[in-house]
Amino acid sequence: MARASRFRFSKGALERLPPAVSGRDTYYDLDVPKLALRVTSAGAKTFYVITRDRTGEQSKMFWLKIGTFPDCTVENARKLATVELGKFSAGDNPVITKRKALARLTLEQAFEQYMELHAIPKGRKRVDDFRAIWERCIGRMPATERKRHGRARTKHPAGVDWSARYLDEITSADVRRLHAQIGATRKTLPDGSEGPHQRVMANSALEVLRSVYQRAIEYGYQGDNPASGIRKFQKNKRDRFIQSAELPAFFAALGEDTSEDFKHFVLLALLTGARRTNVLSARWQDINLAEGTWRIPDTKGGEPLLLPLVPEAVEILKQRSPKREGYVFPAESKSGHMTPPKKRWQALAKRAGVADIRIHDLRRSLGSWQAIGGASLVVIGRTLGHKSPDATAIYARLSMDPVRAAMESATSAMLVAGGIKAPVKVMPIRRKRKPGARGG
């Protein structure tokens, strides 16, 4: 049992106090009655100010730690206790003030909270992108080893490090300024020339801040969201896809590449219309070659997608020695699979004379060629896994047959235009003559 007693505190008297038998023993000073000393079973001795707050509906007892003995002397403990008791008397509860200070989150703490409680459990494919934007534009850039053939990661020229700032210290003006400065920065192209303004990155940084604050508010933060009400830069919708006249040179340049993995990745991205992250992280256990289907378990829309595989895609997958499980594109990387082949892609696009084509444009190319072939927008949306509120009910009822037919028609047209597949010859159908009919 813990015990309590009162006596005049002094250095010698406190040094002679024995450890508590169990729990904690509490002693009170006669000179400053609300100054207490607690002694634990390990012999630790800590000064506290004890007072009762009667301002609310119910009276509450508060214990405010002010120091440990002997680092904090008896004289200093009495002085500190007098100061803190004065605050209580003035209506300023230092215990509540201290609790509020401890409850304040820094932006980095709020970001990690967002990642741990929302982004990662949701299985969002953009988790890595979200963290990359945070590190490059908003928070701390961790010290990481430089990849053998890669560039060292650096902060964005207009980036900031707000990781140690409290949530309530960042204003709307701060966020507007950061958004504008990132958007005014031009991207440096591989040849050293200036590229377009980095408005997409500015919008991404704004989205990160907005999401982090929104979740913090849901988890109990009482302040405002400084990123709300700020308009994003208008994004020009990209409509680039591989044209018919460009396909022969594109396939020829791809054929010259020395990496079978890269060639298979490019072809599968083109023939399936799947996002590059889905292709690179594809697993054998999700692919059924006999039925010609690929189940993508984690899409950007958050729902699984069952995708038909055209014959050419099935043939490529068969060449990769199918297994029961594991990645289709395994690699010695942190993720265990191939990473986006940015440099090899840039070299391919340059050789093919389509330097402005991006990897994502392969996905758009399939959809565009489906549209050229007369496929409906619903079928195209189902192929690419687009999640539209107006078409969600239709997607749920849509058969695989029209999707497969549209994909086979589009991919076949691309391969024919590229000169690597012979066009189908259509034989004329002769009508049977009726018995007794005369020729014309």
RODO-2510 file (C-alpha; in nm, 4 decimals, decimal comma):
residues 440
     n   res          X          Y          Z
     1     m     0,0000     0,0000     0,0000
     2     a     0,1201     0,3480    -0,0847
     3     r     0,1399     0,5802     0,2137
     4     a     0,1299     0,9577     0,2601
     5     s     0,2816     1,1751     0,5326
     6     r     0,3687     1,5399     0,5921
     7     f     0,6968     1,6890     0,7100
     8     r     0,9266     1,9794     0,6347
     9     f     1,1230     1,8909     0,3207
    10     s     1,5022     1,9089     0,3420
    11     k     1,7841     1,7497     0,1450
    12     g     1,8792     1,5107     0,4252
    13     a     1,5199     1,4095     0,5004
    14     l     1,4461     1,3294     0,1365
    15     e     1,7708     1,1335     0,0947
    16     r     1,6731     0,9114     0,3897
    17     l     1,3313     0,8213     0,2450
    18     p     1,3204     0,4469     0,1601
    19     p     1,1817     0,3061    -0,1673
    20     a     0,8114     0,2240    -0,1664
    21     v     0,7290    -0,1340    -0,0751
    22     s     0,4797    -0,1388    -0,3632
    23     g     0,3291     0,1253    -0,5850
    24     r     0,4319     0,4781    -0,4853
    25     d     0,4599     0,6550    -0,1509
    26     t     0,3538     1,0216    -0,1380
    27     y     0,4907     1,2872     0,0983
    28     y     0,3778     1,6499     0,1432
    29     d     0,5841     1,9573     0,2387
    30     l     0,4778     2,1608     0,5416
    31     d     0,6159     2,4884     0,3998
    32     v     0,4326     2,4576     0,0644
    33     p     0,1420     2,2222     0,1445
    34     k     0,0595     2,1540    -0,2208
    35     l     0,4139     2,0462    -0,3018
    36     a     0,4386     1,6669    -0,3012
    37     l     0,7128     1,4105    -0,3491
    38     r     0,6435     1,0661    -0,4859
    39     v     0,8823     0,7773    -0,4255
    40     t     0,8602     0,4620    -0,6369
    41     s     0,9596     0,1058    -0,5473
    42     a     1,2777     0,1643    -0,7522
    43     g     1,3680     0,4613    -0,5322
    44     a     1,2958     0,7370    -0,7905
    45     k     1,1827     1,0609    -0,6228
    46     t     0,9749     1,3183    -0,8151
    47     f     0,8302     1,6565    -0,7137
    48     y     0,4690     1,7397    -0,8051
    49     v     0,2322     2,0294    -0,7512
    50     i    -0,1121     1,9030    -0,6522
    51     t    -0,4200     2,1201    -0,6771
    52     r    -0,7920     2,0889    -0,7276
    53     d    -0,9657     2,2660    -1,0158
    54     r    -1,3189     2,3677    -0,9219
    55     t    -1,3957     2,5813    -1,2296
    56     g    -1,5951     2,3081    -1,4045
    57     e    -1,9069     2,1242    -1,3060
    58     q    -1,6976     1,8648    -1,1247
    59     s    -1,3930     1,9194    -0,9070
    60     k    -1,0792     1,7574    -1,0553
    61     m    -0,7437     1,6830    -0,8995
    62     f    -0,4373     1,7713    -1,1084
    63     w    -0,0794     1,6507    -1,0635
    64     l     0,1849     1,8633    -1,2336
    65     k     0,5377     1,7245    -1,2450
    66     i     0,8015     1,9925    -1,1771
    67     g     1,1260     1,7981    -1,1357
    68     t     1,3152     1,4981    -0,9956
    69     f     1,5181     1,4917    -0,6762
    70     p     1,8110     1,5505    -0,6283
    71     d     1,8542     1,7216    -0,9688
    72     c     1,5808     1,9586    -0,8603
    73     t     1,6621     2,0830    -0,5104
    74     v     1,4061     2,1394    -0,2373
    75     e     1,4482     2,5180    -0,2677
    76     n     1,3924     2,5135    -0,6468
    77     a     1,0960     2,2796    -0,6090
    78     r     0,9289     2,5235    -0,3680
    79     k     0,9915     2,8187    -0,6036
    80     l     0,8528     2,6315    -0,9064
    81     a     0,5535     2,5107    -0,7052
    82     t     0,4731     2,8679    -0,6011
    83     v     0,4868     2,9862    -0,9653
    84     e     0,2605     2,7059    -1,0900
    85     l     0,0133     2,7536    -0,8045
    86     g    -0,0055     3,1204    -0,9023
    87     k    -0,1095     3,0130    -1,2515
    88     f    -0,3830     2,7933    -1,1087
    89     s    -0,5088     3,0833    -0,8992
    90     a    -0,5202     3,3090    -1,2075
    91     g    -0,7389     3,0544    -1,3884
    92     d    -0,4615     2,9255    -1,6137
    93     n    -0,4396     2,5502    -1,5588
    94     p    -0,0796     2,4586    -1,6492
    95     v    -0,1662     2,0860    -1,6613
    96     i    -0,4218     2,1401    -1,9372
    97     t    -0,1842     2,3772    -2,1166
    98     k     0,0886     2,1125    -2,1081
    99     r    -0,1497     1,8420    -2,2312
   100     k    -0,2535     2,0613    -2,5235
   101     a     0,1107     2,1206    -2,6125
   102     l     0,1799     1,7472    -2,6087
   103     a    -0,1316     1,6858    -2,8214
   104     r    -0,0140     1,9240    -3,0939
   105     l     0,0946     1,7409    -3,4034
   106     t     0,3774     1,8401    -3,6307
   107     l     0,3086     1,8170    -4,0022
   108     e     0,5382     1,5142    -4,0252
   109     q     0,3487     1,3375    -3,7469
   110     a     0,0197     1,4140    -3,9212
   111     f     0,1604     1,2858    -4,2515
   112     e     0,2750     0,9572    -4,0945
   113     q    -0,0631     0,9297    -3,9226
   114     y    -0,2332     0,9725    -4,2598
   115     m    -0,0140     0,7054    -4,4182
   116     e    -0,0531     0,4566    -4,1333
   117     l    -0,4257     0,4954    -4,0681
   118     h    -0,5578     0,5734    -4,4162
   119     a    -0,3343     0,5329    -4,7198
   120     i    -0,1568     0,2047    -4,6445
   121     p    -0,4620     0,0155    -4,5046
   122     k    -0,6603     0,1197    -4,8118
   123     g    -0,3954    -0,0437    -5,0306
   124     r    -0,3715     0,2627    -5,2504
   125     k    -0,1319     0,2259    -5,5423
   126     r    -0,0299     0,5876    -5,5003
   127     v     0,1306     0,5395    -5,1578
   128     d     0,4853     0,5558    -5,3004
   129     d     0,3997     0,8580    -5,5163
   130     f     0,2422     1,0315    -5,2163
   131     r     0,5553     0,9821    -5,0063
   132     a     0,7802     1,0934    -5,2929
   133     i     0,5882     1,4212    -5,3270
   134     w     0,6010     1,4695    -4,9492
   135     e     0,9776     1,4208    -4,9339
   136     r     1,0602     1,6264    -5,2425
   137     c     0,8253     1,9202    -5,1930
   138     i     0,6961     1,9424    -4,8344
   139     g     0,8838     1,7403    -4,5730
   140     r     1,2254     1,5978    -4,4961
   141     m     1,4301     1,4372    -4,7708
   142     p     1,5770     1,1258    -4,6036
   143     a     1,9391     1,0368    -4,6576
   144     t     1,9292     0,7314    -4,8837
   145     e     2,1994     0,5516    -5,0746
   146     r     2,2286     0,6519    -5,4361
   147     k     2,1355     0,3791    -5,6826
   148     r     2,4187     0,2465    -5,8941
   149     h     2,3013     0,4014    -6,2204
   150     g     2,0515     0,6485    -6,0804
   151     r     2,0578     1,0143    -5,9902
   152     a     2,0766     1,1301    -5,6300
   153     r     1,7370     1,2338    -5,4934
   154     t     1,7197     1,6010    -5,4065
   155     k     1,4634     1,8504    -5,2811
   156     h     1,2590     2,0344    -5,5403
   157     p     1,4060     2,3807    -5,6148
   158     a     1,0904     2,5398    -5,4723
   159     g     1,0383     2,2715    -5,2070
   160     v     1,0237     2,3338    -4,8319
   161     d     1,0809     2,1351    -4,5153
   162     w     0,7759     2,1866    -4,2958
   163     s     0,8150     1,8525    -4,1183
   164     a     0,8841     2,0084    -3,7759
   165     r     0,6171     2,2804    -3,7986
   166     y     0,2973     2,2316    -3,6000
   167     l    -0,0261     2,1970    -3,7964
   168     d    -0,1611     2,5266    -3,6630
   169     e     0,1553     2,7132    -3,7660
   170     i     0,1006     2,6633    -4,1413
   171     t    -0,1296     2,9201    -4,2977
   172     s    -0,3300     2,9313    -4,6165
   173     a    -0,0903     3,1993    -4,7437
   174     d     0,2015     2,9602    -4,6890
   175     v     0,0331     2,6885    -4,8925
   176     r    -0,0684     2,9282    -5,1716
   177     r     0,2891     3,0520    -5,1964
   178     l     0,4318     2,6988    -5,2100
   179     h     0,1801     2,5924    -5,4748
   180     a     0,2562     2,8960    -5,6901
   181     q     0,6350     2,8623    -5,6596
   182     i     0,6387     2,4939    -5,7543
   183     g     0,4030     2,5629    -6,0453
   184     a     0,6295     2,8416    -6,1726
   185     t     0,9316     2,6082    -6,1866
   186     r     1,0178     2,4558    -6,5222
   187     k     1,1157     2,0926    -6,5597
   188     t     1,4680     2,0235    -6,6836
   189     l     1,4616     1,7825    -6,9788
   190     p     1,7216     1,5036    -7,0272
   191     d     1,9072     1,7158    -7,2851
   192     g     1,9381     2,0022    -7,0347
   193     s     1,6770     2,2264    -7,1939
   194     e     1,3779     2,3727    -7,0122
   195     g     1,0548     2,1815    -7,0247
   196     p     0,7002     2,2779    -6,9266
   197     h     0,6048     2,4342    -6,5942
   198     q     0,5676     2,1849    -6,3101
   199     r     0,2028     2,2566    -6,2481
   200     v     0,1133     1,8887    -6,2126
   201     m     0,3673     1,8514    -5,9315
   202     a     0,2342     2,1689    -5,7683
   203     n    -0,1170     2,0244    -5,7776
   204     s     0,0132     1,6969    -5,6310
   205     a     0,1807     1,8790    -5,3412
   206     l    -0,1439     2,0667    -5,2765
   207     e    -0,3350     1,7378    -5,2786
   208     v    -0,0939     1,5833    -5,0249
   209     l    -0,1363     1,8755    -4,7842
   210     r    -0,5117     1,8869    -4,8290
   211     s    -0,5468     1,5129    -4,7611
   212     v    -0,3181     1,5133    -4,4566
   213     y    -0,5077     1,8009    -4,2933
   214     q    -0,8467     1,6554    -4,3810
   215     r    -0,7638     1,3262    -4,2117
   216     a    -0,6085     1,5052    -3,9135
   217     i    -0,9379     1,6922    -3,8668
   218     e    -1,1261     1,3611    -3,8788
   219     y    -0,8898     1,2221    -3,6145
   220     g    -0,9476     1,5146    -3,3762
   221     y    -0,7421     1,8155    -3,4927
   222     q    -0,9398     2,1295    -3,4070
   223     g    -0,7827     2,3714    -3,6556
   224     d    -0,8596     2,4601    -4,0166
   225     n    -0,7318     2,3046    -4,3369
   226     p    -0,4979     2,5658    -4,4922
   227     a    -0,4992     2,3811    -4,8257
   228     s    -0,8755     2,4028    -4,8745
   229     g    -1,0135     2,6684    -5,1075
   230     i    -0,6940     2,6858    -5,3147
   231     r    -0,7568     2,6168    -5,6813
   232     k    -0,5361     2,3738    -5,8642
   233     f    -0,3676     2,4714    -6,1868
   234     q    -0,5817     2,3773    -6,4825
   235     k    -0,4564     2,0530    -6,6281
   236     n    -0,4477     2,0163    -7,0045
   237     k    -0,5878     1,6756    -7,0844
   238     r    -0,3314     1,4729    -7,2740
   239     d    -0,4609     1,3064    -7,5898
   240     r    -0,1365     1,1657    -7,7320
   241     f    -0,1362     0,8077    -7,8545
   242     i     0,0682     0,6101    -8,1077
   243     q    -0,0570     0,6913    -8,4559
   244     s    -0,0835     0,4430    -8,7424
   245     a     0,2130     0,5924    -8,9306
   246     e     0,4288     0,5789    -8,6154
   247     l     0,3715     0,2127    -8,5330
   248     p     0,6162     0,0541    -8,7845
   249     a     0,9108     0,2596    -8,6568
   250     f     0,8005     0,2040    -8,2979
   251     f     0,7898    -0,1744    -8,3294
   252     a     1,1167    -0,1763    -8,5244
   253     a     1,2888     0,0276    -8,2510
   254     l     1,1434    -0,1998    -7,9832
   255     g     1,2733    -0,5060    -8,1684
   256     e     1,6272    -0,3614    -8,1559
   257     d     1,6242    -0,3445    -7,7759
   258     t     1,8519    -0,5929    -7,6006
   259     s     1,6262    -0,6524    -7,2972
   260     e     1,3553    -0,9174    -7,3343
   261     d     1,2022    -0,8004    -7,0047
   262     f     1,1678    -0,4474    -7,1373
   263     k     1,0219    -0,5612    -7,4694
   264     h     0,7691    -0,7846    -7,2964
   265     f     0,6750    -0,5062    -7,0545
   266     v     0,6126    -0,2572    -7,3361
   267     l     0,4084    -0,5038    -7,5406
   268     l     0,1972    -0,6151    -7,2445
   269     a     0,1345    -0,2517    -7,1461
   270     l     0,0195    -0,1824    -7,5027
   271     l    -0,1859    -0,5001    -7,5481
   272     t    -0,3627    -0,4880    -7,2112
   273     g    -0,3998    -0,1116    -7,1571
   274     a    -0,3072    -0,1667    -6,7903
   275     r    -0,1203     0,0945    -6,5891
   276     r     0,2553     0,0472    -6,5748
   277     t     0,2500    -0,0229    -6,2005
   278     n    -0,0018    -0,3022    -6,2538
   279     v     0,2011    -0,4581    -6,5362
   280     l     0,5292    -0,4419    -6,3438
   281     s     0,3725    -0,5875    -6,0275
   282     a     0,1650    -0,8554    -6,2055
   283     r     0,1675    -1,1951    -6,0309
   284     w     0,1335    -1,5357    -6,1878
   285     q    -0,1352    -1,6415    -5,9396
   286     d    -0,3624    -1,3700    -6,0836
   287     i    -0,3206    -1,4845    -6,4451
   288     n    -0,5218    -1,7644    -6,6080
   289     l    -0,3628    -1,8438    -6,9440
   290     a    -0,6125    -2,1199    -7,0213
   291     e    -0,9049    -1,8775    -6,9975
   292     g    -0,7049    -1,5784    -7,1208
   293     t    -0,7776    -1,3550    -6,8201
   294     w    -0,5792    -1,1437    -6,5760
   295     r    -0,7263    -1,0364    -6,2450
   296     i    -0,5696    -0,7090    -6,1308
   297     p    -0,6380    -0,7114    -5,7544
   298     d    -0,5375    -0,3545    -5,6724
   299     t    -0,6316    -0,0775    -5,9141
   300     k    -0,6270     0,2995    -5,8848
   301     g    -1,0034     0,2942    -5,8412
   302     g    -0,9647     0,0656    -5,5401
   303     e    -1,1525    -0,2285    -5,6912
   304     p    -1,0240    -0,5485    -5,8584
   305     l    -1,0424    -0,5669    -6,2386
   306     l    -1,0810    -0,8834    -6,4463
   307     l    -0,9107    -0,8134    -6,7788
   308     p    -0,9280    -1,0267    -7,0942
   309     l    -0,5921    -1,1195    -7,2492
   310     v    -0,5681    -1,1071    -7,6282
   311     p    -0,3881    -1,4044    -7,7954
   312     e    -0,0665    -1,2033    -7,8463
   313     a    -0,0543    -1,1149    -7,4753
   314     v    -0,1079    -1,4810    -7,3818
   315     e     0,1795    -1,5802    -7,6125
   316     i     0,4157    -1,3275    -7,4506
   317     l     0,3266    -1,4543    -7,1041
   318     k     0,3867    -1,8140    -7,2129
   319     q     0,7359    -1,7115    -7,3261
   320     r     0,8086    -1,5908    -6,9721
   321     s     0,7889    -1,9424    -6,8221
   322     p     0,4662    -1,9209    -6,6191
   323     k     0,4856    -2,0232    -6,2529
   324     r     0,2353    -2,0955    -5,9777
   325     e     0,3184    -1,7740    -5,7963
   326     g     0,5604    -1,4822    -5,7861
   327     y     0,6043    -1,1782    -6,0080
   328     v     0,5848    -1,1933    -6,3862
   329     f     0,8716    -0,9403    -6,3941
   330     p     1,0862    -1,0374    -6,0919
   331     a     1,3904    -0,8261    -6,0072
   332     e     1,6391    -0,7666    -5,7279
   333     s     1,4708    -0,4525    -5,6031
   334     k     1,3037    -0,3339    -5,2861
   335     s     0,9631    -0,4288    -5,4262
   336     g     1,0808    -0,7602    -5,5699
   337     h     0,9752    -0,6710    -5,9251
   338     m     1,0964    -0,4492    -6,2100
   339     t     1,0895    -0,0753    -6,1542
   340     p     0,9710     0,1697    -6,4212
   341     p     1,2328     0,1589    -6,7022
   342     k     1,2423     0,5356    -6,7550
   343     k     1,5830     0,5683    -6,9243
   344     r     1,5320     0,2678    -7,1514
   345     w     1,1899     0,4010    -7,2482
   346     q     1,3325     0,7440    -7,3343
   347     a     1,5944     0,5771    -7,5543
   348     l     1,3257     0,3711    -7,7299
   349     a     1,1007     0,6716    -7,7919
   350     k     1,3952     0,8679    -7,9310
   351     r     1,4970     0,5826    -8,1678
   352     a     1,1386     0,5479    -8,2848
   353     g     1,1070     0,9197    -8,3552
   354     v     0,8290     0,9646    -8,0977
   355     a     1,0218     1,1362    -7,8181
   356     d     0,7026     1,2928    -7,6803
   357     i     0,5371     0,9538    -7,6193
   358     r     0,5242     0,8454    -7,2552
   359     i     0,4760     0,5003    -7,1082
   360     h     0,1244     0,5947    -6,9974
   361     d     0,0412     0,6785    -7,3586
   362     l     0,0525     0,3039    -7,4338
   363     r    -0,2590     0,2715    -7,2222
   364     r    -0,4229     0,5614    -7,4029
   365     s    -0,3248     0,4072    -7,7360
   366     l    -0,5324     0,0943    -7,6720
   367     g    -0,8358     0,3020    -7,5778
   368     s    -0,7904     0,5263    -7,8826
   369     w    -0,7594     0,2349    -8,1209
   370     q    -1,0695     0,0792    -7,9657
   371     a    -1,2544     0,4044    -8,0353
   372     i    -1,1227     0,4058    -8,3930
   373     g    -1,2625     0,0547    -8,4319
   374     g    -1,6062     0,1702    -8,3203
   375     a    -1,6062     0,0389    -7,9595
   376     s    -1,8476     0,2140    -7,7262
   377     l    -1,7257     0,4379    -7,4435
   378     v    -1,8688     0,1884    -7,1953
   379     v    -1,6578    -0,0941    -7,3392
   380     i    -1,3468     0,1272    -7,3467
   381     g    -1,4074     0,2313    -6,9866
   382     r    -1,4481    -0,1325    -6,8842
   383     t    -1,1254    -0,2240    -7,0637
   384     l    -0,9222     0,0464    -6,8912
   385     g    -1,0890     0,0063    -6,5524
   386     h    -1,2208     0,3625    -6,5429
   387     k    -1,4609     0,4225    -6,2574
   388     s    -1,7395     0,6551    -6,3700
   389     p    -2,0450     0,7198    -6,1492
   390     d    -2,2692     0,7227    -6,4572
   391     a    -2,1413     0,3932    -6,5907
   392     t    -2,0744     0,1963    -6,2728
   393     a    -2,4035     0,0067    -6,2937
   394     i    -2,3403    -0,0794    -6,6590
   395     y    -1,9846    -0,1985    -6,5842
   396     a    -2,1203    -0,4397    -6,3265
   397     r    -2,3462    -0,6057    -6,5865
   398     l    -2,1126    -0,5875    -6,8843
   399     s    -2,0148    -0,9212    -7,0364
   400     m    -1,6505    -1,0030    -7,1078
   401     d    -1,7301    -1,0872    -7,4712
   402     p    -1,7682    -0,7350    -7,6148
   403     v    -1,4675    -0,6179    -7,4138
   404     r    -1,2541    -0,9048    -7,5433
   405     a    -1,3740    -0,8486    -7,9000
   406     a    -1,2966    -0,4760    -7,8838
   407     m    -0,9506    -0,5407    -7,7367
   408     e    -0,8665    -0,8050    -7,9982
   409     s    -0,9856    -0,5784    -8,2768
   410     a    -0,7832    -0,2793    -8,1502
   411     t    -0,4632    -0,4715    -8,0763
   412     s    -0,4856    -0,6547    -8,4074
   413     a    -0,5240    -0,3243    -8,5914
   414     m    -0,2156    -0,1835    -8,4163
   415     l    -0,0074    -0,4922    -8,4945
   416     v    -0,1176    -0,4863    -8,8599
   417     a    -0,0405    -0,1144    -8,8864
   418     g     0,2977    -0,1800    -8,7278
   419     g     0,3787    -0,4394    -8,9908
   420     i     0,4265    -0,7287    -8,7510
   421     k     0,0982    -0,9039    -8,8226
   422     a    -0,0530    -0,9873    -9,1595
   423     p    -0,3964    -0,8450    -9,2326
   424     v    -0,6806    -1,0924    -9,2331
   425     k    -0,7946    -1,1856    -9,5812
   426     v    -1,1686    -1,1858    -9,6216
   427     m    -1,2956    -1,4338    -9,8830
   428     p    -1,6045    -1,3325   -10,0793
   429     i    -1,9142    -1,5311    -9,9961
   430     r    -2,0954    -1,6649   -10,3008
   431     r    -2,4654    -1,6995   -10,2863
   432     k    -2,6081    -2,0391   -10,3729
   433     r    -2,8258    -2,0438   -10,6763
   434     k    -3,1740    -2,1715   -10,6361
   435     p    -3,2608    -2,4764   -10,8419
   436     g    -3,3800    -2,3707   -11,1852
   437     a    -3,2483    -2,0165   -11,1536
   438     r    -3,0957    -1,8624   -11,4620
   439     g    -2,7700    -1,6733   -11,4722
   440     g    -2,7740    -1,3000   -11,5355
***
